[in-house]
Amino acid sequence: MNDPASAPRVFGNPVRGLPLPDLAGFTHRWVDAGGVRLHAVEGGQPDGPAVVLLAGFPQTWWAWRKVMPNLAARFHVIAIDLPGQGHSERPDISYDTHTVAAHVHAAVKALGVSAYWLAAHDIGAWVAFSLALKYQSQLRGLALLDAGIPGITLPDAIPTDPEQAWKTWHFAFHLVPDLPETLLAGREREYVGWFLKVKTLSSDTFDDAEIEQYAASVAAGGGLRASLAYYRDAAESAQKNHEALEQRRLRVPVLGISGSHGSIPDMAASIRPWADRATGIVVPDSGHFIPDEQPDAVAAALTDFITEDD
């Protein structure tokens, strides 16, 4: 629910020249999130349960555009661009997930929200898991979509079996100093397009305009560096997750959402050893990008998760 505190301070868009798509019924905001300007897209019911949405690589908040209107009828919906993503600032900071989680939580507080549900995909789910460990008292529940979590379910070794290697080969590539920047600068569209085409069940899920939009975000000043930094700081994320789990388990309810043809066959099973309450669903006819491929199923799953436990 909204905190009765004063309205959030208004900040300008820190990413100049990058097209800013609008979504009917939603408003763009920029807030000071612990010294980093983060972009949020807010709409729905101001007095309803708050639902915060985080996207992963190589996407932005726009990944949730088909889910948000369905949630807006009952909930206060906030989609946030992570640091370095979309129209959020691209600071020279550590991109370990505990550091990033602190900025995301600060953004939610700056928007006047004191307690919220959190749903996140891919790298967004990395951040969400760490956020849940740090801020359980303000979190109502956690939904994680098709993501291996650093130090938890993300494997230490990259498989060499061709049947599996195509799903995770980029983890090692992103860790190599300087080489990805050299090879990818100016080729962001081809790189982003590969993920969006290959990791969906239907290769026409994303049209050319959407691929261009996500590629432009990665290419905009500091975007490529920040995208790579999440992977380069994954070992630190894993260490901090281990340290946190030595002190506490996840007490909030957790929903694991897998795609029938995604990367993680059973998200709930992968999280259950560290959570008191973890349930899961598998969304049919979906690859890795579940909110884009099956938005109605995702919206329904989140609605059931929130209303059953609220």
PEKALIN-V6576 format. One record per residue. N is the residue number from 1. SS is DSSP state (helix for helix, strand for strand, loop for the rest). OMEGA is omega in whole degrees, 0 to 359 (none if undefined). Layout:
<<N & SS & OMEGA> <N & SS & OMEGA>>
This chain:
<<1 & loop & 180> <2 & strand & 173> <3 & loop & 180> <4 & loop & 179> <5 & loop & 182> <6 & loop & 181> <7 & loop & 181> <8 & loop & 174> <9 & loop & 183> <10 & loop & 178> <11 & loop & 178> <12 & loop & 178> <13 & loop & 182> <14 & loop & 183> <15 & loop & 185> <16 & loop & 174> <17 & loop & 179> <18 & loop & 181> <19 & loop & 184> <20 & loop & 182> <21 & loop & 177> <22 & loop & 175> <23 & loop & 185> <24 & loop & 179> <25 & loop & 182> <26 & strand & 184> <27 & strand & 175> <28 & strand & 176> <29 & strand & 170> <30 & strand & 183> <31 & strand & 173> <32 & strand & 183> <33 & loop & 181> <34 & loop & 178> <35 & loop & 177> <36 & loop & 178> <37 & strand & 179> <38 & strand & 180> <39 & strand & 177> <40 & strand & 177> <41 & strand & 194> <42 & strand & 177> <43 & strand & 180> <44 & strand & 186> <45 & loop & 184> <46 & loop & 181> <47 & loop & 179> <48 & loop & 174> <49 & loop & 182> <50 & strand & 178> <51 & strand & 180> <52 & strand & 185> <53 & strand & 178> <54 & strand & 178> <55 & loop & 182> <56 & loop & 181> <57 & loop & 0> <58 & loop & 189> <59 & loop & 177> <60 & loop & 176> <61 & helix & 182> <62 & helix & 177> <63 & helix & 184> <64 & helix & 189> <65 & helix & 181> <66 & helix & 180> <67 & helix & 189> <68 & helix & 180> <69 & helix & 178> <70 & helix & 179> <71 & helix & 188> <72 & helix & 181> <73 & loop & 185> <74 & loop & 190> <75 & loop & 170> <76 & strand & 191> <77 & strand & 179> <78 & strand & 173> <79 & strand & 186> <80 & strand & 169> <81 & loop & 177> <82 & loop & 172> <83 & loop & 181> <84 & loop & 186> <85 & loop & 173> <86 & loop & 182> <87 & loop & 171> <88 & loop & 179> <89 & loop & 181> <90 & loop & 189> <91 & loop & 175> <92 & loop & 183> <93 & loop & 169> <94 & loop & 177> <95 & loop & 170> <96 & loop & 192> <97 & helix & 177> <98 & helix & 175> <99 & helix & 180> <100 & helix & 179> <101 & helix & 179> <102 & helix & 178> <103 & helix & 179> <104 & helix & 180> <105 & helix & 177> <106 & helix & 177> <107 & helix & 179> <108 & helix & 178> <109 & helix & 180> <110 & helix & 177> <111 & loop & 176> <112 & loop & 182> <113 & strand & 183> <114 & loop & 179> <115 & loop & 187> <116 & strand & 169> <117 & strand & 185> <118 & strand & 177> <119 & strand & 188> <120 & strand & 184> <121 & strand & 171> <122 & loop & 180> <123 & helix & 173> <124 & helix & 178> <125 & helix & 173> <126 & helix & 181> <127 & helix & 182> <128 & helix & 179> <129 & helix & 180> <130 & helix & 178> <131 & helix & 180> <132 & helix & 178> <133 & helix & 185> <134 & helix & 191> <135 & loop & 184> <136 & helix & 184> <137 & helix & 178> <138 & helix & 184> <139 & strand & 180> <140 & strand & 181> <141 & strand & 188> <142 & strand & 174> <143 & strand & 183> <144 & strand & 184> <145 & strand & 170> <146 & loop & 180> <147 & loop & 167> <148 & loop & 186> <149 & loop & 180> <150 & loop & 179> <151 & loop & 184> <152 & loop & 181> <153 & loop & 178> <154 & loop & 184> <155 & loop & 178> <156 & loop & 182> <157 & loop & 178> <158 & loop & 181> <159 & loop & 178> <160 & loop & 175> <161 & loop & 182> <162 & helix & 180> <163 & helix & 181> <164 & helix & 189> <165 & helix & 183> <166 & helix & 182> <167 & helix & 189> <168 & helix & 184> <169 & helix & 186> <170 & helix & 178> <171 & helix & 180> <172 & helix & 180> <173 & helix & 182> <174 & helix & 180> <175 & helix & 183> <176 & loop & 181> <177 & loop & 169> <178 & loop & 187> <179 & helix & 179> <180 & helix & 179> <181 & helix & 181> <182 & helix & 184> <183 & helix & 188> <184 & helix & 181> <185 & loop & 183> <186 & loop & 180> <187 & loop & 184> <188 & helix & 182> <189 & helix & 179> <190 & helix & 183> <191 & helix & 179> <192 & helix & 180> <193 & helix & 179> <194 & helix & 181> <195 & helix & 184> <196 & helix & 179> <197 & helix & 189> <198 & helix & 186> <199 & loop & 172> <200 & loop & 177> <201 & loop & 176> <202 & loop & 187> <203 & loop & 178> <204 & loop & 178> <205 & loop & 181> <206 & loop & 176> <207 & loop & 184> <208 & helix & 181> <209 & helix & 179> <210 & helix & 178> <211 & helix & 178> <212 & helix & 182> <213 & helix & 180> <214 & helix & 179> <215 & helix & 179> <216 & helix & 177> <217 & helix & 179> <218 & helix & 184> <219 & helix & 183> <220 & loop & 190> <221 & loop & 178> <222 & loop & 184> <223 & helix & 179> <224 & helix & 179> <225 & helix & 181> <226 & helix & 179> <227 & helix & 179> <228 & helix & 185> <229 & helix & 178> <230 & helix & 179> <231 & helix & 182> <232 & helix & 178> <233 & loop & 183> <234 & helix & 179> <235 & helix & 176> <236 & helix & 176> <237 & helix & 180> <238 & helix & 181> <239 & helix & 181> <240 & helix & 175> <241 & helix & 178> <242 & helix & 181> <243 & helix & 180> <244 & helix & 182> <245 & helix & 172> <246 & loop & 182> <247 & loop & 186> <248 & loop & 171> <249 & loop & 172> <250 & strand & 180> <251 & loop & 181> <252 & loop & 176> <253 & strand & 182> <254 & strand & 173> <255 & strand & 175> <256 & strand & 180> <257 & strand & 179> <258 & strand & 171> <259 & strand & 182> <260 & loop & 180> <261 & loop & 182> <262 & loop & 184> <263 & loop & 184> <264 & loop & 186> <265 & loop & 183> <266 & loop & 182> <267 & helix & 183> <268 & helix & 180> <269 & helix & 182> <270 & helix & 182> <271 & helix & 189> <272 & helix & 179> <273 & loop & 183> <274 & loop & 185> <275 & strand & 178> <276 & loop & 184> <277 & loop & 179> <278 & strand & 175> <279 & strand & 184> <280 & strand & 173> <281 & strand & 172> <282 & strand & 181> <283 & strand & 180> <284 & loop & 172> <285 & loop & 180> <286 & loop & 170> <287 & loop & 185> <288 & loop & 187> <289 & loop & 190> <290 & helix & 181> <291 & helix & 177> <292 & helix & 186> <293 & helix & 182> <294 & loop & 186> <295 & helix & 180> <296 & helix & 179> <297 & helix & 178> <298 & helix & 179> <299 & helix & 180> <300 & helix & 180> <301 & helix & 179> <302 & helix & 179> <303 & helix & 179> <304 & helix & 181> <305 & helix & 183> <306 & helix & 186> <307 & helix & 178> <308 & helix & 184> <309 & helix & 186> <310 & loop & none>>
